[in-house]
Amino acid sequence: MNRHRKFYNELDDYMDDDYYEEEEDYYYEEGEGYYGGEEAQQPTGVSRTDNLEGQKPEESDIHRLDKQDVDYELLQTLLPGFYEQLLTTNGTCRCDTPRAVEALRACNYDVCQAVSAVTSTVVRPAVSTPIPGKGRSLKVGSTAKRETNMTASTKEQIGAAVDFSPSSTQLQQQRQQQQQQHKGRKDMVKEIAPDPSKLDCTFIVAGHVDAGKSTTIGHLLLMLGKVTQSEVDRNEKNARQMKKESFKFAWLLDQSEEERRRGVTIDAGSYCFETEHRRIHVLDAPGHKDYVLNMMSSAAQADAALLVVTAGTSEFEVGLAHGTKEHLVILKMLGVGHIVVAVNKMDSVGYSQERYDFVVRELKYLLKQVHFKEDAVAGFCPVSGIQGTNINVVDVGLTPWYKGPSLVVLLDQCPLESRMMGTLLRLSVQDVQDSRIFCKVECGNVQKGEKLLFVPADVKVQVRSIEKPTMGGLVPAAFAGDTIVIDTASSLVGLGPGCVGCKAGSGDATRCSTDFKARIQTYTTLQKSILPGARFTMVCHALTVQLQVLVLVSKMDRCGNWSSGMVKCIPKSTQAIIVFRAERKVALEPAEVCRSLGRFVLQQDGETVAGGLVESIML
């Protein structure tokens, strides 16, 4: 039997031939779809009834709440936790949404008391247990009998736990008390919720080496008051001694001796500033090819990108053919959906409109090649990082032909992808220092005092405090898209970049394994066809790990059909399904569940050769 047959049977039902655009080098996102694994099969020999199904309601049930209800926001927040605790306490209990709401209100919105009240009044369903060898089942407990017992023996308990029929005076007092308590809880919910008028966002600064990325960001920080003129003057004095006077702004970001000696960014710097509608966390990524892995790690954290290109004669053409194209491919594959483009060094070409138009035209063509949609670019802006032209305010004297906004305004107006606020908590760990965990909230939310579990390190911590660098202080909670620093008194031995956090005790931790199945797109940079046993370096969120190809499952031919026989190799510019094995257990999610934890890039011999989406974790 063909050793791959089991994979073909699995793929036949749900493969979409139009996932990538045919005969293109890069991953194409339009019309993308993700596919889950097979549905769990019902074990044989076990009889179950509808009454034993999970208690957690569909999202639509909770959304049926009356939005005019004064308790709407609070109930929407408490109901998921109520059902989760009810399912944990008694998996056979059934409680519809109206009854859950009634119990919560009667117990002053105390979830624990409401669950206790409901479980003490709910009639347990009959459970049928099959008897091997006989065609009949034994009923454990009688529904009618339990109803009789409940009415006779538990009525007093019901009245003590939940008084559904108090006198009118008592009812009025009770509701007033509930409204006061609800007001406090509602104010608390509003206090910790993110402000939609001042969102946090992360920008990665990408571009070819020597495009002037650090200089542009350094000058921007000076204009916005995040650094002082004395710091710039000190850098200018030190740079003059090394005959690098033009690095006075770049050295605000590149502070290590190695970076200053070589004149390039090596480690991604992290800086924060505010605009009218944003609190922006900017990552100054290295542009040199030797440090592209550092750039990938930064891109995995970003919501959007600031692409810096140089308008300098011949410099733009050289950068376009090398670093700029590779950076755009990485941004596309890691899900960075919107870009602001700064055409830098306009002073070196005399602020020529003709040169600017040429650069914009070539970039638009390249962006189309890499399958960025036209509306993915928030705008182009001609700037001079060294002179500060058009960074904070448009200089109509130097660029009278430019009718767009300044660079800061473009960053403020750049669209952002939707965030997964109401899903399970996922934290991607970027770094660990002493008792502090530097991480990004990929989805869900985390609050002070909560207990967290980080996998695959299996480290449990309790959140002592949460710091948001964009706000420069402590906050009670953080939400999807926020970059935060968690402080804890717990031991962090074994915790490091690439670990993923979730809420402890919830039973929904990210699954960890060495093996996973993924759908990939190889690029023209792939020098050798992929064979079983081939090795790559994978970058996914903050994780960098060595991979080996375990099984070549399937590949798409030139007609858009998936192969039905044994796959011998995967050439360049090809879409394929591959089973990979990592050198250690890794924390990943299928891309359909959490995009940021399921998108990855593959490198081989210093070249970016493929990108992919995790389809399933193989335990």
C-alpha positions in Angstrom: 0.0 0.0 0.0 1.2 3.4 -0.8 2.5 4.9 2.4 0.9 8.2 1.7 -2.6 6.9 0.9 -3.9 7.9 4.3 -3.0 11.5 3.6 -4.7 11.6 0.2 -7.9 10.3 1.7 -7.8 13.1 4.3 -7.0 15.8 1.7 -9.6 14.8 -0.9 -12.6 16.3 1.0 -11.3 19.8 1.8 -8.5 20.9 -0.4 -9.1 24.1 -2.3 -7.2 24.4 -5.6 -7.5 28.2 -5.7 -5.6 28.8 -2.5 -2.6 30.2 -4.3 -2.5 32.0 -7.6 -1.1 29.6 -10.2 2.5 30.0 -11.5 3.3 32.9 -9.1 6.3 32.9 -6.8 4.6 34.2 -3.7 1.8 33.4 -1.4 -1.5 35.0 -2.5 -4.0 35.8 0.3 -7.1 36.7 -1.7 -9.8 34.1 -1.3 -7.7 32.2 1.2 -9.3 29.5 3.3 -8.2 27.3 6.0 -9.2 23.7 6.7 -9.6 21.9 9.9 -8.9 18.3 10.8 -11.4 15.5 10.7 -14.3 15.6 13.1 -13.8 13.5 16.2 -15.5 10.1 15.9 -18.0 8.9 18.4 -16.6 6.0 20.3 -18.4 2.7 19.7 -20.2 1.0 22.6 -21.1 4.2 24.4 -24.7 5.3 24.5 -25.2 9.0 25.1 -28.1 11.4 25.0 -28.5 15.0 23.9 -28.7 15.9 27.6 -25.0 15.1 28.0 -23.8 17.5 25.4 -21.5 20.4 26.4 -23.1 23.1 28.4 -21.3 26.1 26.7 -23.8 27.9 24.5 -23.3 29.1 21.0 -22.2 32.7 20.6 -25.5 33.5 18.9 -27.3 32.5 22.2 -25.4 35.1 24.2 -25.9 37.6 21.4 -29.6 37.3 21.7 -29.5 39.3 24.9 -31.5 42.5 24.8 -29.0 45.3 24.0 -31.4 47.7 25.7 -30.9 45.9 29.0 -29.0 48.0 31.4 -27.0 44.8 32.3 -26.2 43.9 28.7 -22.5 44.6 28.8 -22.0 43.0 32.1 -24.0 39.9 31.2 -22.1 39.6 28.0 -18.9 39.6 30.0 -20.0 37.2 32.7 -22.0 34.5 30.8 -19.1 32.7 29.1 -17.4 32.3 32.5 -20.7 31.2 34.1 -21.1 28.4 31.5 -17.5 27.4 31.7 -17.7 27.0 35.5 -21.1 25.3 35.3 -19.6 22.7 32.9 -16.7 22.2 35.2 -18.9 21.8 38.3 -21.5 19.5 36.7 -21.1 18.5 33.1 -24.7 17.1 32.9 -26.5 20.2 34.0 -28.5 22.2 31.4 -29.3 25.8 31.8 -30.6 28.1 29.1 -29.5 31.7 28.8 -32.6 33.3 30.3 -32.3 31.1 33.4 -28.6 31.9 33.7 -29.3 35.6 33.5 -32.0 35.3 36.2 -29.6 33.4 38.5 -26.8 35.9 38.0 -29.1 38.8 38.9 -30.5 37.0 41.9 -27.0 36.4 43.2 -25.8 40.0 42.7 -23.8 38.9 39.7 -21.6 36.5 41.7 -20.8 33.8 39.2 -19.9 31.2 41.9 -23.2 31.7 43.8 -25.2 31.6 40.6 -23.6 28.3 39.5 -24.3 26.8 43.0 -27.9 28.0 42.8 -28.5 26.6 39.4 -26.9 23.2 40.1 -29.0 22.8 43.3 -32.3 23.3 41.3 -31.5 21.5 38.0 -33.0 18.1 37.5 -30.3 15.7 36.4 -31.1 13.8 33.2 -31.3 10.1 33.0 -28.2 8.4 31.8 -28.4 5.2 29.8 -25.5 2.8 30.3 -25.3 -0.2 27.9 -24.9 -3.7 29.4 -22.5 -5.8 27.3 -24.1 -8.8 25.8 -27.7 -7.8 26.3 -29.9 -5.7 24.1 -31.2 -3.5 27.0 -29.9 -0.7 29.1 -30.0 0.0 32.8 -31.4 3.4 33.8 -29.4 5.1 36.5 -31.8 7.4 38.4 -35.4 8.1 37.5 -36.3 11.5 36.2 -39.8 11.4 37.8 -38.4 10.3 41.1 -35.8 13.1 41.1 -38.5 15.6 40.4 -40.5 14.4 43.4 -37.5 14.5 45.6 -36.6 18.0 44.5 -40.1 19.4 45.2 -40.1 17.7 48.6 -36.6 18.1 50.0 -34.8 20.9 48.1 -37.4 23.6 47.9 -36.2 25.3 51.1 -32.6 25.3 49.7 -33.8 26.8 46.5 -35.6 29.6 48.4 -32.5 30.2 50.4 -30.1 30.3 47.5 -32.3 32.2 45.0 -35.5 33.9 46.1 -37.5 34.3 42.9 -40.6 35.6 44.6 -39.9 38.2 47.3 -42.3 40.8 48.4 -42.6 44.0 46.3 -40.6 46.0 48.9 -37.9 43.4 49.2 -37.7 43.1 45.4 -37.4 46.9 45.0 -34.6 47.0 47.6 -32.9 44.1 46.0 -32.9 45.6 42.5 -31.6 48.9 43.8 -28.7 47.1 45.5 -28.1 45.1 42.3 -28.1 48.2 40.2 -25.5 49.8 42.5 -23.3 46.8 42.4 -23.8 46.5 38.6 -22.8 50.1 38.1 -19.5 49.4 39.9 -18.8 46.3 37.9 -19.8 48.1 34.6 -17.5 50.9 35.4 -14.7 48.4 36.1 -15.3 46.7 32.7 -15.2 50.1 30.9 -12.1 51.0 32.8 -10.1 48.0 31.7 -11.5 47.8 28.1 -9.2 49.3 25.4 -10.0 52.8 24.2 -11.2 52.6 20.6 -10.1 56.2 20.0 -6.5 55.6 21.1 -5.5 52.1 20.0 -2.1 50.5 20.6 -0.4 49.3 17.4 3.0 47.9 16.5 4.9 49.0 13.3 7.9 47.3 11.9 10.4 49.5 10.1 11.6 47.5 7.1 13.7 48.2 4.1 17.1 47.6 2.5 20.3 48.3 4.4 21.4 52.0 4.2 17.9 53.1 3.3 18.0 55.5 6.3 15.5 53.6 8.5 17.2 54.4 11.9 17.9 58.0 10.9 14.3 58.6 9.9 12.9 57.1 13.1 15.5 58.9 15.2 14.6 62.3 13.8 10.9 61.5 14.2 11.4 60.7 17.9 13.2 64.1 18.3 10.4 66.0 16.6 7.8 64.3 18.9 9.8 65.1 22.0 10.7 61.5 22.8 14.4 62.3 22.8 16.2 65.6 23.6 18.4 67.8 21.5 21.3 67.3 23.9 21.2 63.5 23.1 21.5 64.3 19.4 24.3 66.8 20.0 26.2 64.2 22.1 25.8 61.6 19.3 26.9 64.2 16.7 30.1 64.8 18.7 30.9 61.1 19.1 30.0 60.4 15.4 32.4 63.2 14.2 35.3 61.5 15.9 34.5 58.4 13.9 33.9 60.4 10.7 30.2 59.4 10.7 28.5 62.8 11.3 25.4 61.7 9.4 24.7 59.0 12.1 23.7 61.4 14.8 20.0 60.5 14.5 20.6 56.8 13.8 22.7 56.4 17.0 19.6 57.3 19.0 18.5 53.8 18.1 21.7 52.0 17.4 23.5 52.2 20.7 25.8 49.1 20.8 29.4 49.5 19.9 29.1 46.9 17.2 26.2 48.6 15.5 28.0 52.0 15.6 31.3 50.6 14.4 29.6 48.8 11.4 27.0 51.5 10.8 24.1 49.0 10.6 21.3 47.9 12.8 21.8 44.4 14.2 19.2 43.9 16.9 15.7 45.2 16.5 15.2 48.3 18.6 11.9 49.1 20.4 10.5 52.6 20.8 7.2 54.2 21.5 5.5 57.5 20.7 1.9 58.8 20.4 0.0 60.4 17.5 -3.5 61.9 17.6 -5.3 58.5 17.4 -2.6 55.9 18.1 -0.1 54.8 20.7 2.6 53.4 18.4 5.2 50.8 19.3 7.8 50.9 16.5 10.4 48.1 15.9 13.5 49.2 14.0 14.4 46.0 12.2 17.9 45.3 10.7 18.0 45.6 6.9 21.3 43.7 6.4 20.9 40.3 4.9 23.0 38.7 7.6 20.4 39.6 10.2 17.2 38.9 8.3 16.1 36.4 11.0 16.0 39.2 13.4 13.8 41.1 10.9 11.5 38.1 10.6 11.0 37.9 14.4 10.0 41.6 14.5 7.7 41.2 11.5 5.8 38.4 13.3 4.9 40.9 16.1 3.8 43.8 13.8 0.3 45.0 13.0 1.6 47.1 10.0 4.8 48.2 8.4 6.7 51.3 7.6 8.8 50.5 4.5 11.7 52.9 4.0 13.3 53.1 0.5 15.9 55.5 -0.7 15.4 57.8 -3.7 19.2 58.1 -4.2 20.5 57.4 -7.7 21.4 53.7 -8.1 20.8 53.1 -4.4 17.1 52.5 -5.0 17.7 50.1 -7.9 20.2 48.1 -5.9 17.9 47.9 -2.8 14.9 47.0 -5.0 16.6 43.9 -6.4 17.8 42.6 -3.1 16.6 43.5 0.4 13.4 45.4 -0.4 11.9 42.5 -2.3 12.8 40.0 0.3 11.4 42.1 3.1 8.1 42.5 1.3 7.8 38.8 0.8 8.4 38.2 4.5 5.8 40.9 5.5 3.2 39.3 3.2 3.8 35.8 4.4 3.7 36.8 8.1 0.4 38.5 7.7 1.4 42.2 7.8 -1.5 43.6 5.7 -0.9 47.3 5.5 2.1 49.4 4.6 3.2 53.0 4.8 6.0 53.8 2.4 8.6 56.6 3.1 10.7 57.6 0.1 13.8 58.7 1.9 16.9 60.8 1.0 14.9 63.1 -1.2 17.4 65.8 -0.4 20.0 63.8 -2.4 18.0 64.2 -5.6 17.0 67.8 -5.0 13.5 66.9 -4.1 12.8 65.9 -7.7 9.2 65.0 -8.4 10.3 63.0 -11.4 12.5 60.8 -9.3 9.8 60.4 -6.7 7.2 59.4 -9.3 9.7 56.8 -10.7 10.3 55.3 -7.3 6.6 55.1 -6.5 5.8 53.5 -9.9 8.5 50.8 -9.5 7.4 50.0 -5.9 3.7 49.7 -7.0 4.8 47.1 -9.6 6.9 45.2 -7.0 4.0 45.2 -4.5 1.7 43.8 -7.1 4.2 41.0 -7.9 4.3 40.1 -4.2 0.5 40.1 -4.2 -0.2 43.1 -1.9 -3.5 44.5 -2.8 -3.6 48.1 -4.0 -5.4 49.3 -0.9 -2.8 47.6 1.3 -0.6 50.7 0.9 -1.8 53.5 3.2 0.3 56.0 1.3 3.6 57.2 -0.1 5.5 60.1 1.4 8.7 61.8 0.2 10.9 62.5 3.2 14.5 63.4 4.2 15.5 61.6 7.4 18.6 63.7 7.9 16.8 67.0 7.4 13.4 66.1 8.8 11.5 67.1 5.7 7.8 66.0 5.7 8.2 63.8 8.8 6.0 65.7 11.1 4.8 68.6 9.0 4.7 68.8 5.2 7.2 71.3 3.8 5.4 72.9 0.9 8.5 75.0 0.1 10.7 71.9 -0.7 7.9 69.7 -2.0 5.2 71.9 -3.5 4.1 69.1 -5.8 3.3 66.7 -2.9 -0.3 67.0 -1.9 -0.5 64.2 0.7 -0.1 64.2 4.5 3.1 64.0 6.6 4.7 60.7 7.6 3.3 60.9 11.1 -0.2 61.5 9.9 0.1 58.5 7.5 1.1 56.3 10.5 -1.8 57.7 12.5 -4.3 56.9 9.7 -2.9 53.5 8.6 -5.7 50.8 8.7 -5.2 47.9 11.1 -6.3 44.3 10.9 -9.2 43.3 13.1 -8.2 41.9 16.5 -9.3 38.7 18.2 -10.6 40.2 21.4 -13.2 37.7 22.4 -11.2 34.4 21.9 -9.0 32.3 24.1 -5.9 34.1 25.5 -2.7 33.5 23.6 0.5 35.3 24.6 3.7 35.0 22.5 6.8 35.4 24.6 9.5 37.7 23.1 12.0 37.8 25.9 12.5 37.1 29.6 14.5 39.2 32.0 14.7 38.5 35.7 11.0 38.4 36.9 9.6 40.1 33.8 8.1 38.5 30.7 8.1 40.6 27.5 5.2 39.4 25.3 2.5 40.3 22.9 -1.2 39.5 23.4 -2.0 37.7 20.2 -5.7 37.1 21.1 -8.0 37.4 24.1 -7.1 39.4 27.2 -5.1 39.1 30.3 -5.7 40.7 33.7 -3.7 41.4 36.8 -3.9 38.6 39.3 -4.6 35.8 36.8 -2.7 32.6 36.7 -1.0 31.7 33.4 0.5 28.6 31.9 3.3 28.8 29.3 4.0 25.9 27.0 6.0 24.0 26.0 8.1 25.0 29.0 5.2 24.1 31.4 5.8 27.1 33.5 3.0 28.5 35.7 3.0 32.1 36.8 0.7 34.5 38.6 0.5 38.0 37.1 1.7 40.5 39.7 1.5 43.5 37.4 1.1 44.4 33.7 3.1 47.2 32.1 2.3 48.8 28.7 5.4 50.5 27.2 3.2 52.6 25.0 1.5 54.1 28.0 4.6 54.3 30.2 3.0 52.7 33.2 1.0 49.9 34.7 -2.5 48.8 33.5 -5.1 46.4 35.1 -5.5 44.5 31.8 -4.2 44.0 28.3 -6.0 43.0 25.1 -5.3 41.5 21.7 -2.7 43.5 19.9 -1.0 45.0 23.0 2.7 44.6 23.6 3.2 44.2 27.4 5.6 43.4 30.2 4.3 41.0 32.8 5.9 41.0 36.2 5.6 37.9 38.5 7.1 36.4 41.6 6.9 32.9 40.1 9.9 31.0 38.9 10.6 31.5 35.2 13.2 28.7 34.8 12.8 27.2 31.3 10.7 30.1 29.9 12.0 31.8 26.8 11.2 33.3 23.3 8.8 31.1 21.4 6.7 29.9 24.4 3.0 30.6 24.3 0.9 31.5 27.3 -2.8 30.8 28.1 -4.9 30.9 31.2 -4.0 28.2 33.7 -6.6 25.6 34.5 -8.8 26.4 31.5 -7.8 23.2 29.7 -7.4 25.1 26.4 -3.6 25.5 26.3 -1.9 25.6 22.9 -1.0 22.0 21.8 2.7 21.3 21.6 4.4 18.7 19.4 7.4 18.1 17.3 5.3 17.2 14.2 2.9 19.3 12.3 1.3 19.5 8.8 1.5 22.7 6.8 0.6 24.1 3.4 3.6 25.9 1.9 4.5 28.0 -1.1 8.1 27.7 -2.4 9.8 30.7 -3.9 12.2 31.1 -6.8 15.0 31.5 -4.3 14.8 27.8 -3.5 18.1 26.4 -4.9 17.4 22.6 -4.5 14.1 20.8 -4.7 12.7 19.8 -1.3 13.2 16.1 -0.5 12.3 14.1 2.6 15.0 14.8 5.2 15.6 18.4 3.9 16.3 20.9 6.7 15.1 24.5 7.2 15.0 27.2 9.7 11.5 28.2 10.6 10.4 31.6 12.0 6.9 31.7 13.5 5.8 34.4 16.0 8.9 34.7 18.3 9.9 31.1 17.6 13.0 30.2 15.6 13.6 26.5 15.3 15.3 24.0 13.0 12.9 21.7 10.9 13.2 18.5 9.0 10.9 17.4 6.2 9.2 14.2 7.4 6.7 13.4 4.6 5.9 15.0 1.3 2.1 14.6 1.3 1.0 16.3 -1.9 1.8 19.0 -4.4 -0.1 21.1 -6.9 0.6 20.7 -10.6 0.5 23.4 -13.3 -3.2 22.8 -13.9 -4.1 23.4 -10.3 -4.7 19.8 -9.4 -3.3 18.0 -6.3 -1.1 15.0 -6.9 -2.7 11.5 -6.3 0.5 9.5 -6.2 3.8 9.4 -4.3 5.5 12.8 -4.2 9.2 12.6 -4.9 10.2 16.2 -4.5 8.9 19.8 -4.3 10.5 22.2 -6.8 10.6 26.0 -6.6 7.4 28.1 -7.2 5.2 25.2 -6.1 2.4 24.7 -3.6 2.6 21.6 -1.4 1.4 19.9 1.7 4.3 18.7 3.9 4.6 17.1 7.4 7.5 18.7 9.3 9.4 17.6 12.4 11.0 20.2 14.6 14.1 19.5 16.7 12.1 20.1 19.8 8.5 20.5 20.9 7.0 23.8 19.6 3.8 25.7 20.4 1.8 26.4 17.3 -1.8 26.9 16.3 -3.6 26.1 13.1 -3.7 29.3 11.0 -7.5 29.2 11.0 -7.5 29.4 14.8 -4.8 32.0 15.4 -3.2 33.5 12.3 -0.2 34.9 14.1 0.7 31.5 15.7 0.1 29.6 12.4 2.0 31.6 9.8 5.7 30.9 9.2 8.6 31.5 6.9 11.3 29.0 6.0 15.0 29.9 5.4 17.7 27.7 3.9 21.4 28.7 3.5 20.6 32.3 4.3 17.8 32.6 1.7 14.1 32.9 2.3 12.8 30.0 0.3 9.2 29.4 1.4 6.3 30.5 3.5 3.4 28.5 4.9 0.4 28.0 7.1 0.0 25.4 9.8 -2.9 23.1 9.1 -2.8 20.7 12.0 -0.7 19.7 15.0 0.2 16.0 15.0 0.3 14.7 18.5 
